[in-house]
Amino acid sequence: MMRIVLDTNCLIASLSRTSASYDVWKGLHEGKYVLCVSTDILNEYQEIIEQKTTPEIAENVIQYLINSEFVEFITPYFHFDMIVGDRDDNKFADCAFAANAMFIVSEDKHYKVLERIAFPRLLVIRLMQFVQKLRSQP
């Protein structure tokens, strides 16, 4: 099964049923992929969702993720510090490496640096590319 790491803004963009990227949230519920997260990632998810919506919505999303059979908790032991433009994004890269994830889904330009790094090799795709991958699955 496809294992991915999802940047916070992409998760938030997928939560609304009216969003063009809702298939990402729906696909998680349907088990079309495994979402890999670390404690740091969950903390960021909660913080940003609270800022953009309400504490109740944030808590519901986090509880769903904690209890989902399609979410895998990862403990990154290596911290490569590859993303210098926004060091806070390194938590996603480190999680992707530790999880042996297929790719990171992000719209953030800071991940562009990963294209030039040979090891660890981490692929980044845009949100709508991932939506297309999900839609092409049976």
DSSP file with accessible surface (Angstrom, degrees, kcal/mol):
  #  RESIDUE AA STRUCTURE BP1 BP2  ACC     N-H-->O    O-->H-N    N-H-->O    O-->H-N    TCO  KAPPA ALPHA  PHI   PSI    X-CA   Y-CA   Z-CA
    1    1 A M              0   0  142      0, 0.0     2,-0.2     0, 0.0    32,-0.1   0.000 360.0 360.0 360.0 145.0    0.0    0.0    0.0
    2    2 A M        -     0   0   18     30,-0.4    32,-3.1    99,-0.1     2,-0.5  -0.418 360.0-158.7 -64.7 127.5    1.2    3.5   -0.8
    3    3 A R  E     +a   34   0A  65     30,-0.2    99,-3.1    97,-0.2   100,-0.8  -0.952  19.6 168.8-112.5 128.8    2.8    5.2    2.2
    4    4 A I  E     -ab  35 103A   0     30,-2.7    32,-3.1    -2,-0.5     2,-0.4  -0.881  33.3-136.0-134.9 164.9    2.9    9.0    2.3
    5    5 A V  E     - b   0 104A   0     98,-1.7   100,-2.9    -2,-0.3     2,-0.6  -0.987  24.8-151.1-119.0 133.5    3.6   12.0    4.4
    6    6 A L  E     - b   0 105A   1     -2,-0.4   100,-0.2    30,-0.4    98,-0.1  -0.928  11.3-130.4-114.4 118.7    1.2   14.9    4.1
    7    7 A D    >>  -     0   0    4     98,-2.7     4,-2.0    -2,-0.6     3,-0.5  -0.306  28.9-111.8 -62.4 150.6    2.2   18.5    4.7
    8    8 A T  H 3> S+     0   0    2      1,-0.3     4,-2.6     2,-0.2     5,-0.2   0.883 114.6  51.6 -55.6 -46.8   -0.1   20.4    7.1
    9    9 A N  H 3> S+     0   0   92      1,-0.2     4,-2.3     2,-0.2    -1,-0.3   0.853 109.2  51.7 -64.1 -31.5   -1.5   22.8    4.5
   10   10 A C  H <> S+     0   0    1     -3,-0.5     4,-1.2    95,-0.2    -1,-0.2   0.890 109.1  50.2 -71.2 -38.0   -2.4   19.8    2.2
   11   11 A L  H >X S+     0   0    1     -4,-2.0     3,-0.7     2,-0.2     4,-0.6   0.961 112.5  46.9 -60.9 -49.1   -4.2   18.1    5.1
   12   12 A I  H >< S+     0   0   34     -4,-2.6     3,-1.2     1,-0.3     4,-0.5   0.910 109.1  54.5 -60.7 -41.6   -6.2   21.2    5.9
   13   13 A A  H 3< S+     0   0   39     -4,-2.3     8,-0.4     1,-0.2     3,-0.3   0.786 108.2  51.3 -63.5 -25.0   -7.0   21.8    2.2
   14   14 A S  H << S+     0   0    0     -4,-1.2    11,-0.4    -3,-0.7    -1,-0.2   0.557  89.0  80.7 -90.8  -7.0   -8.4   18.2    2.0
   15   15 A L  S << S+     0   0   36     -3,-1.2     2,-0.3    -4,-0.6    -1,-0.2   0.819  73.5  81.4 -73.2 -31.8  -10.8   18.4    5.0
   16   16 A S  S >  S-     0   0   56     -4,-0.5     3,-1.8    -3,-0.3     6,-0.1  -0.585  72.8-140.8 -81.3 134.5  -13.7   20.3    3.4
   17   17 A R  T 3  S+     0   0  199     -2,-0.3    -1,-0.1     1,-0.3     5,-0.1   0.730 104.5  55.6 -62.2 -21.6  -16.2   18.2    1.3
   18   18 A T  T 3  S+     0   0  134      4,-0.1    -1,-0.3     3,-0.1     2,-0.2   0.462  85.7 109.1 -91.2  -0.1  -16.3   21.1   -1.2
   19   19 A S  S X  S-     0   0   33     -3,-1.8     3,-1.6     1,-0.1     4,-0.2  -0.487  73.6-131.6 -78.3 145.6  -12.5   21.1   -1.7
   20   20 A A  T 3  S+     0   0   66      1,-0.3     3,-0.3    -2,-0.2    -1,-0.1   0.726 111.3  49.6 -64.9 -19.5  -11.0   20.0   -5.0
   21   21 A S  T >> S+     0   0    4     -8,-0.4     3,-2.2     1,-0.2     4,-0.6   0.211  71.4 114.3-106.1  16.6   -8.6   17.9   -2.9
   22   22 A Y  H <>  +     0   0   42     -3,-1.6     4,-2.7     1,-0.3     3,-0.4   0.798  62.8  76.0 -57.8 -25.7  -11.3   16.3   -0.6
   23   23 A D  H 3> S+     0   0   40     -3,-0.3     4,-2.6     1,-0.2    -1,-0.3   0.757  87.7  61.1 -58.6 -23.6  -10.3   12.9   -2.2
   24   24 A V  H <> S+     0   0    0     -3,-2.2     4,-1.6     2,-0.2    -1,-0.2   0.954 109.4  38.4 -68.2 -49.8   -7.2   13.0   -0.1
   25   25 A W  H  X S+     0   0   28     -4,-0.6     4,-1.8   -11,-0.4    -2,-0.2   0.942 119.9  47.6 -65.1 -45.2   -9.2   13.0    3.2
   26   26 A K  H  X S+     0   0   87     -4,-2.7     4,-1.9     1,-0.2    -2,-0.2   0.911 108.5  55.5 -62.5 -41.1  -11.8   10.6    1.8
   27   27 A G  H  <>S+     0   0    1     -4,-2.6     5,-2.9    -5,-0.3     6,-0.5   0.843 104.1  54.0 -62.5 -33.8   -9.0    8.3    0.5
   28   28 A L  H ><5S+     0   0    1     -4,-1.6     3,-1.3     1,-0.2    -1,-0.2   0.947 108.7  48.7 -64.9 -45.7   -7.5    8.0    4.0
   29   29 A H  H 3<5S+     0   0   76     -4,-1.8    -2,-0.2     1,-0.3    -1,-0.2   0.842 112.7  49.0 -59.9 -35.2  -10.9    6.9    5.3
   30   30 A E  T 3<5S-     0   0  100     -4,-1.9    -1,-0.3    -5,-0.2    -2,-0.2   0.449 114.2-116.4 -87.3  -2.0  -11.2    4.3    2.5
   31   31 A G  T < 5 +     0   0   11     -3,-1.3    -3,-0.2    -4,-0.4    -2,-0.1   0.793  67.6 141.4  73.9  30.1   -7.7    3.0    3.1
   32   32 A K  S   <S+     0   0   57     -5,-2.9   -30,-0.4    -6,-0.1     2,-0.3   0.642  75.3   2.1 -77.7 -14.1   -6.3    4.0   -0.3
   33   33 A Y  S    S-     0   0    1     -6,-0.5     2,-0.5    -5,-0.2   -30,-0.2  -0.968  73.4-111.4-158.8 168.2   -3.0    4.9    1.3
   34   34 A V  E     -a    3   0A  22    -32,-3.1   -30,-2.7    -2,-0.3     2,-0.6  -0.952  26.0-145.1-109.3 126.3   -1.2    4.9    4.7
   35   35 A L  E     -ac   4  71A   0     35,-2.7    37,-2.7    -2,-0.5     2,-0.5  -0.821  12.4-152.2 -90.8 122.6   -0.5    8.3    6.2
   36   36 A C  E     + c   0  72A   0    -32,-3.1   -30,-0.4    -2,-0.6     2,-0.3  -0.850  23.1 169.0 -99.1 128.3    2.8    8.3    8.1
   37   37 A V  E     - c   0  73A   0     35,-2.5    37,-3.1    -2,-0.5     2,-0.3  -0.956  22.6-152.4-137.0 154.5    3.0   10.8   11.0
   38   38 A S     >  -     0   0    6     -2,-0.3     4,-2.5    35,-0.2     5,-0.2  -0.726  40.0-101.6-113.3 171.9    5.3   11.6   13.9
   39   39 A T  H  > S+     0   0   96     35,-0.4     4,-2.5    -2,-0.3     5,-0.2   0.916 124.2  53.3 -60.2 -41.7    4.4   13.2   17.2
   40   40 A D  H  > S+     0   0   94      1,-0.2     4,-2.1     2,-0.2    -1,-0.2   0.891 108.7  49.4 -61.1 -40.2    5.8   16.5   15.9
   41   41 A I  H  > S+     0   0    0      2,-0.2     4,-3.0     1,-0.2    -2,-0.2   0.940 110.5  49.4 -65.5 -45.6    3.7   16.3   12.8
   42   42 A L  H  X S+     0   0   16     -4,-2.5     4,-2.6     1,-0.2    -2,-0.2   0.908 109.9  52.3 -59.9 -40.7    0.5   15.6   14.8
   43   43 A N  H  X S+     0   0   90     -4,-2.5     4,-2.5     1,-0.2    -1,-0.2   0.911 111.4  46.1 -62.2 -41.9    1.3   18.6   17.1
   44   44 A E  H  X S+     0   0   23     -4,-2.1     4,-2.8     2,-0.2     5,-0.4   0.924 110.2  53.7 -66.4 -44.1    1.7   20.8   14.1
   45   45 A Y  H  X S+     0   0    0     -4,-3.0     4,-2.6     1,-0.2     5,-0.3   0.951 112.0  45.3 -51.7 -50.4   -1.5   19.5   12.5
   46   46 A Q  H  X S+     0   0   43     -4,-2.6     4,-2.4     1,-0.2    -2,-0.2   0.939 113.2  49.1 -62.5 -46.1   -3.4   20.3   15.7
   47   47 A E  H  X S+     0   0  108     -4,-2.5     4,-1.7     1,-0.2    -1,-0.2   0.936 116.3  40.9 -60.3 -47.0   -1.9   23.7   16.2
   48   48 A I  H  X S+     0   0   30     -4,-2.8     4,-2.2     2,-0.2     5,-0.2   0.898 113.3  52.3 -74.1 -38.4   -2.6   24.9   12.6
   49   49 A I  H  X S+     0   0    0     -4,-2.6     4,-2.3    -5,-0.4    -1,-0.2   0.917 109.0  52.0 -63.5 -40.0   -6.1   23.3   12.3
   50   50 A E  H  < S+     0   0   79     -4,-2.4    -1,-0.2    -5,-0.3    -2,-0.2   0.911 110.5  48.5 -59.5 -42.3   -7.0   25.1   15.6
   51   51 A Q  H  < S+     0   0  129     -4,-1.7    -1,-0.2    -5,-0.2    -2,-0.2   0.878 118.4  39.0 -65.0 -38.0   -5.8   28.4   14.1
   52   52 A K  H  < S+     0   0  134     -4,-2.2    -2,-0.2    -5,-0.1    -1,-0.2   0.676 136.1   0.1 -89.5 -20.0   -7.7   27.9   10.8
   53   53 A T  S  < S-     0   0   61     -4,-2.3    -3,-0.1    -5,-0.2    -4,-0.0   0.129 103.8 -55.2-130.9-112.1  -10.9   26.4   12.3
   54   54 A T     >  -     0   0   50     -5,-0.1     4,-2.4     1,-0.1     5,-0.2  -0.949  38.9-111.4-138.4 159.6  -11.8   25.7   15.9
   55   55 A P  H  > S+     0   0   70      0, 0.0     4,-2.6     0, 0.0     5,-0.2   0.863 117.8  55.7 -58.8 -33.7  -10.2   23.7   18.7
   56   56 A E  H  > S+     0   0  127      2,-0.2     4,-2.3     1,-0.2     5,-0.2   0.918 108.0  46.0 -66.8 -43.7  -13.1   21.2   18.5
   57   57 A I  H  > S+     0   0   76      2,-0.2     4,-2.6     1,-0.2     5,-0.2   0.934 113.1  50.8 -64.0 -43.9  -12.5   20.5   14.8
   58   58 A A  H  X S+     0   0    0     -4,-2.4     4,-2.6     1,-0.2     5,-0.2   0.933 110.5  48.8 -58.8 -45.4   -8.8   20.1   15.4
   59   59 A E  H  X S+     0   0   77     -4,-2.6     4,-2.8     1,-0.2    -1,-0.2   0.909 110.9  50.6 -63.3 -40.7   -9.4   17.7   18.3
   60   60 A N  H  X S+     0   0  114     -4,-2.3     4,-2.2     2,-0.2    -1,-0.2   0.915 111.7  47.4 -63.3 -43.4  -11.8   15.6   16.1
   61   61 A V  H  X S+     0   0   12     -4,-2.6     4,-2.5     2,-0.2    -2,-0.2   0.947 114.0  47.0 -63.8 -46.5   -9.3   15.4   13.2
   62   62 A I  H  X S+     0   0    6     -4,-2.6     4,-2.8     1,-0.2     5,-0.2   0.924 111.7  50.4 -64.1 -42.8   -6.4   14.4   15.6
   63   63 A Q  H  X S+     0   0   78     -4,-2.8     4,-1.9    -5,-0.2    -1,-0.2   0.904 109.8  51.2 -62.7 -39.4   -8.5   11.8   17.3
   64   64 A Y  H  X S+     0   0   64     -4,-2.2     4,-1.3    -5,-0.2    -1,-0.2   0.947 111.6  47.2 -60.4 -47.5   -9.5   10.3   14.0
   65   65 A L  H  < S+     0   0    0     -4,-2.5     3,-0.4     1,-0.2    -2,-0.2   0.913 110.8  51.6 -61.8 -42.3   -5.8   10.2   12.9
   66   66 A I  H  < S+     0   0   70     -4,-2.8    -1,-0.2     1,-0.2    -2,-0.2   0.883 117.8  38.4 -61.9 -36.5   -4.8    8.6   16.2
   67   67 A N  H  < S+     0   0  123     -4,-1.9    -1,-0.2    -5,-0.2     2,-0.2   0.534  90.1 111.6 -94.7  -6.8   -7.4    5.9   15.9
   68   68 A S    ><  -     0   0   13     -4,-1.3     3,-1.2    -3,-0.4   -39,-0.0  -0.465  60.0-147.3 -74.4 137.4   -7.3    5.2   12.2
   69   69 A E  T 3  S+     0   0  167      1,-0.2    -1,-0.1    -2,-0.2    -4,-0.1   0.618  99.3  61.3 -73.6 -10.2   -5.9    1.9   11.0
   70   70 A F  T 3  S+     0   0   40    -42,-0.1   -35,-2.7   -36,-0.1     2,-0.5   0.177  88.0  83.7-103.7  16.3   -4.5    3.8    8.0
   71   71 A V  E <   -c   35   0A  13     -3,-1.2     2,-0.5   -37,-0.2   -35,-0.2  -0.984  62.3-161.2-119.3 129.0   -2.3    6.1   10.0
   72   72 A E  E     -c   36   0A  74    -37,-2.7   -35,-2.5    -2,-0.5     2,-0.5  -0.946  13.0-136.9-113.9 130.1    1.1    4.8   11.0
   73   73 A F  E     -c   37   0A  98     -2,-0.5     2,-0.4   -37,-0.2   -35,-0.2  -0.726  24.0-167.9 -87.7 128.6    3.1    6.5   13.8
   74   74 A I        -     0   0   16    -37,-3.1   -35,-0.4    -2,-0.5    25,-0.1  -0.922  16.9-154.5-120.0 140.0    6.8    6.9   13.0
   75   75 A T        -     0   0   88     -2,-0.4     2,-0.4   -37,-0.1   -37,-0.1  -0.930  18.7-147.5-112.5 102.0    9.6    7.8   15.3
   76   76 A P        +     0   0   22      0, 0.0    19,-0.1     0, 0.0    18,-0.1  -0.585  19.3 178.8 -70.3 126.8   12.4    9.5   13.2
   77   77 A Y        +     0   0  184     -2,-0.4     2,-0.4    17,-0.2    17,-0.0   0.571  65.8  63.9-100.7 -16.3   15.8    8.7   14.7
   78   78 A F        -     0   0  128     16,-0.2     2,-0.5     2,-0.0    20,-0.2  -0.919  61.0-167.4-110.8 137.5   17.8   10.6   12.0
   79   79 A H        +     0   0  132     -2,-0.4    12,-0.1     1,-0.1    11,-0.0  -0.907   8.2 176.8-126.0 100.1   17.5   14.3   11.6
   80   80 A F        -     0   0   66     -2,-0.5    -1,-0.1    10,-0.2    10,-0.0   0.655  24.8-147.8 -81.7 -21.2   19.1   15.3    8.4
   81   81 A D        +     0   0   82      1,-0.1     6,-0.1     9,-0.1    -2,-0.1   0.916  42.4 150.4  53.5  48.8   18.3   19.1    8.5
   82   82 A M        +     0   0   21      1,-0.1     2,-0.9     8,-0.1    -1,-0.1   0.744  50.4  70.1 -82.6 -27.1   18.0   19.2    4.7
   83   83 A I        +     0   0    0      1,-0.2     7,-0.3     4,-0.1     6,-0.2  -0.807  51.5 163.8-100.2 101.0   15.4   22.0    4.4
   84   84 A V        +     0   0   93     -2,-0.9     3,-0.5     1,-0.2    -1,-0.2   0.719  65.9  70.1 -90.8 -20.6   17.2   25.2    5.5
   85   85 A G  S    S+     0   0   54      1,-0.3     2,-0.2    25,-0.3    -1,-0.2   0.800 124.6   6.0 -66.8 -29.4   14.6   27.6    4.0
   86   86 A D    >   -     0   0   55     24,-0.1     3,-2.6    -3,-0.1     4,-0.3  -0.659  69.8-168.1-153.8  89.5   12.1   26.6    6.7
   87   87 A R  G >  S+     0   0  133     -3,-0.5     3,-1.6     1,-0.3     4,-0.3   0.735  83.1  72.3 -58.3 -22.2   13.7   24.2    9.2
   88   88 A D  G >  S+     0   0   89      1,-0.3     3,-0.8     2,-0.2    -1,-0.3   0.762  88.3  63.7 -64.3 -23.2   10.2   23.4   10.6
   89   89 A D  G X> S+     0   0    4     -3,-2.6     4,-1.3     1,-0.2     3,-1.2   0.641  79.5  83.9 -75.6 -13.2    9.6   21.4    7.4
   90   90 A N  H <> S+     0   0    8     -3,-1.6     4,-3.1    -4,-0.3     5,-0.3   0.801  76.6  68.8 -61.8 -26.0   12.4   19.0    8.3
   91   91 A K  H <> S+     0   0   28     -3,-0.8     4,-1.7    -4,-0.3    -1,-0.3   0.874 101.3  47.1 -60.6 -34.0   10.0   17.0   10.5
   92   92 A F  H <> S+     0   0    0     -3,-1.2     4,-2.4    -4,-0.3    -1,-0.2   0.913 113.3  47.0 -74.2 -41.4    8.1   15.9    7.4
   93   93 A A  H  X S+     0   0    0     -4,-1.3     4,-2.4     2,-0.2    -2,-0.2   0.921 113.1  49.0 -65.5 -43.8   11.3   15.0    5.5
   94   94 A D  H  X S+     0   0    8     -4,-3.1     4,-2.6     1,-0.2    -1,-0.2   0.903 112.3  48.7 -64.2 -38.6   12.6   13.0    8.5
   95   95 A C  H  X S+     0   0    0     -4,-1.7     4,-2.4    -5,-0.3    -2,-0.2   0.926 109.8  51.7 -66.1 -43.0    9.3   11.2    8.9
   96   96 A A  H  X>S+     0   0    2     -4,-2.4     5,-2.4     2,-0.2     4,-0.7   0.912 112.1  46.8 -61.3 -41.5    9.2   10.3    5.2
   97   97 A F  H ><5S+     0   0   61     -4,-2.4     3,-1.1     1,-0.2    -2,-0.2   0.958 113.9  46.5 -64.1 -49.8   12.8    8.9    5.4
   98   98 A A  H 3<5S+     0   0   47     -4,-2.6    -2,-0.2     1,-0.3    -1,-0.2   0.839 116.7  45.2 -63.3 -32.0   12.1    6.9    8.6
   99   99 A A  H 3<5S-     0   0    4     -4,-2.4    -1,-0.3    -5,-0.2    -2,-0.2   0.529 103.6-128.6 -87.5  -8.0    8.8    5.6    7.2
  100  100 A N  T <<5 -     0   0  140     -3,-1.1    -3,-0.2    -4,-0.7   -97,-0.2   0.933  43.5-172.5  53.9  45.2   10.3    4.7    3.8
  101  101 A A      < -     0   0   15     -5,-2.4    22,-0.2    -6,-0.2   -97,-0.2  -0.352  33.4-128.5 -70.6 149.9    7.4    6.7    2.4
  102  102 A M  S    S-     0   0  100    -99,-3.1    21,-0.3     1,-0.2     2,-0.3   0.901  80.6 -32.1 -63.9 -42.2    6.7    6.8   -1.4
  103  103 A F  E     -b    4   0A   9   -100,-0.8   -98,-1.7    19,-0.1     2,-0.4  -0.985  54.8-106.2-166.5 170.1    6.6   10.6   -1.3
  104  104 A I  E     -bd   5 124A   1     19,-2.7    21,-2.6    -2,-0.3     2,-0.6  -0.900  29.4-143.0-102.9 134.1    5.8   13.8    0.6
  105  105 A V  E     +bd   6 125A   0   -100,-2.9   -98,-2.7    -2,-0.4     2,-0.3  -0.900  42.5 138.8-100.0 118.2    2.7   15.7   -0.5
  106  106 A S        -     0   0    4     19,-2.4    -2,-0.1    -2,-0.6    21,-0.0  -0.993  50.8-158.5-158.5 152.3    3.2   19.4   -0.3
  107  107 A E        +     0   0   78     -2,-0.3     2,-0.4    19,-0.2    19,-0.1   0.314  63.3 118.6-105.9   0.4    2.7   22.7   -2.0
  108  108 A D    >   -     0   0   37      1,-0.1     3,-1.4     2,-0.0     4,-0.2  -0.550  58.3-149.6 -78.6 126.0    5.6   24.3   -0.1
  109  109 A K  G >  S+     0   0  164     -2,-0.4     3,-1.7     1,-0.3     4,-0.3   0.700  88.7  77.6 -69.0 -17.1    8.4   25.6   -2.2
  110  110 A H  G >  S+     0   0   53      1,-0.3     3,-0.9     2,-0.2   -25,-0.3   0.779  84.4  63.8 -64.4 -23.5   10.9   24.9    0.6
  111  111 A Y  G X  S+     0   0    3     -3,-1.4     3,-1.9     1,-0.2     4,-0.4   0.612  76.4  89.5 -75.2 -11.7   10.8   21.2   -0.3
  112  112 A K  G X  S+     0   0  117     -3,-1.7     3,-1.8     1,-0.3     4,-0.4   0.831  74.4  68.8 -55.0 -32.3   12.3   22.0   -3.7
  113  113 A V  G X  S+     0   0   30     -3,-0.9     3,-1.5    -4,-0.3     4,-0.3   0.797  84.7  70.4 -58.9 -27.4   15.8   21.6   -2.2
  114  114 A L  G X  S+     0   0    2     -3,-1.9     3,-1.1     1,-0.3     8,-0.4   0.756  84.5  68.9 -65.1 -22.6   15.1   17.8   -1.9
  115  115 A E  G <  S+     0   0  111     -3,-1.8    -1,-0.3    -4,-0.4    -2,-0.2   0.776 101.4  46.9 -64.9 -25.5   15.3   17.4   -5.6
  116  116 A R  G <  S+     0   0  186     -3,-1.5     2,-0.6    -4,-0.4    -1,-0.2   0.413  92.2  92.3 -98.0   0.7   19.1   18.2   -5.5
  117  117 A I    <   -     0   0   39     -3,-1.1     5,-0.3    -4,-0.3   -35,-0.0  -0.868  53.4-167.1-103.2 122.2   19.9   15.8   -2.6
  118  118 A A        +     0   0   90     -2,-0.6     3,-0.3     1,-0.3    -1,-0.1   0.833  65.9  67.1 -76.6 -35.3   21.0   12.3   -3.5
  119  119 A F  S    S+     0   0  150      1,-0.4    -1,-0.3     2,-0.1     2,-0.1  -0.983 103.1  22.0-142.5 132.3   20.7   10.8   -0.1
  120  120 A P  S    S-     0   0    4      0, 0.0     2,-0.7     0, 0.0    -1,-0.4   0.554  90.0-148.2 -75.1 143.0   18.3   10.4    1.4
  121  121 A R        +     0   0  136     -3,-0.3     2,-0.5    -2,-0.1    -3,-0.1  -0.688  23.2 175.6 -81.5 113.2   16.3   10.5   -1.8
  122  122 A L        -     0   0   14     -2,-0.7     2,-0.4    -8,-0.4    -5,-0.1  -0.987  18.0-147.9-123.4 126.7   12.8   11.9   -1.0
  123  123 A L        -     0   0   93     -2,-0.5   -19,-2.7   -21,-0.3     2,-0.4  -0.743   9.3-163.0 -94.0 142.4   10.2   12.6   -3.6
  124  124 A V  E     -d  104   0A  47     -2,-0.4     2,-0.3   -21,-0.2   -19,-0.2  -0.982   7.8-177.2-124.8 130.4    7.8   15.5   -3.3
  125  125 A I  E     -d  105   0A  21    -21,-2.6   -19,-2.4    -2,-0.4     2,-0.1  -0.925  28.5-107.7-123.8 157.3    4.6   15.7   -5.3
  126  126 A R     >  -     0   0  145     -2,-0.3     4,-1.9   -21,-0.2     3,-0.3  -0.367  32.9-107.7 -79.3 160.7    2.0   18.4   -5.4
  127  127 A L  H  > S+     0   0   13      1,-0.2     4,-2.3     2,-0.2     5,-0.1   0.907 117.7  47.9 -57.1 -48.6   -1.5   18.0   -3.8
  128  128 A M  H  > S+     0   0   78      1,-0.2     4,-2.2     2,-0.2    -1,-0.2   0.822 107.0  57.8 -70.5 -25.1   -3.4   17.8   -7.1
  129  129 A Q  H  > S+     0   0  100     -3,-0.3     4,-2.0     2,-0.2    -1,-0.2   0.913 108.7  46.9 -64.4 -41.0   -0.9   15.2   -8.4
  130  130 A F  H  X S+     0   0    0     -4,-1.9     4,-2.5     2,-0.2    -2,-0.2   0.911 108.3  54.5 -67.2 -40.6   -1.7   13.1   -5.4
  131  131 A V  H  X S+     0   0    0     -4,-2.3     4,-2.6     1,-0.2    -2,-0.2   0.931 108.2  50.3 -56.7 -44.4   -5.4   13.6   -6.0
  132  132 A Q  H  X S+     0   0  104     -4,-2.2     4,-1.5     1,-0.2    -1,-0.2   0.897 108.3  52.0 -62.4 -40.0   -5.0   12.3   -9.5
  133  133 A K  H  X S+     0   0   90     -4,-2.0     4,-0.5     1,-0.2    -1,-0.2   0.919 111.4  47.4 -61.0 -43.4   -3.1    9.2   -8.2
  134  134 A L  H >< S+     0   0    2     -4,-2.5     3,-1.0     1,-0.2    -2,-0.2   0.904 110.4  51.5 -65.1 -41.2   -6.0    8.5   -5.8
  135  135 A R  H 3< S+     0   0  125     -4,-2.6    -1,-0.2     1,-0.2    -2,-0.2   0.766 106.3  55.1 -68.1 -25.2   -8.6    8.9   -8.5
  136  136 A S  H 3< S+     0   0   97     -4,-1.5    -1,-0.2    -5,-0.2    -2,-0.2   0.576  88.6  97.5 -86.1  -7.7   -6.8    6.5  -10.8
  137  137 A Q    <<        0   0   61     -3,-1.0  -105,-0.0    -4,-0.5    -3,-0.0  -0.527 360.0 360.0 -77.6 147.8   -6.8    3.7   -8.2
  138  138 A P              0   0  166      0, 0.0    -1,-0.1     0, 0.0    -2,-0.1  -0.271 360.0 360.0 -69.5 360.0   -9.5    1.1   -8.5
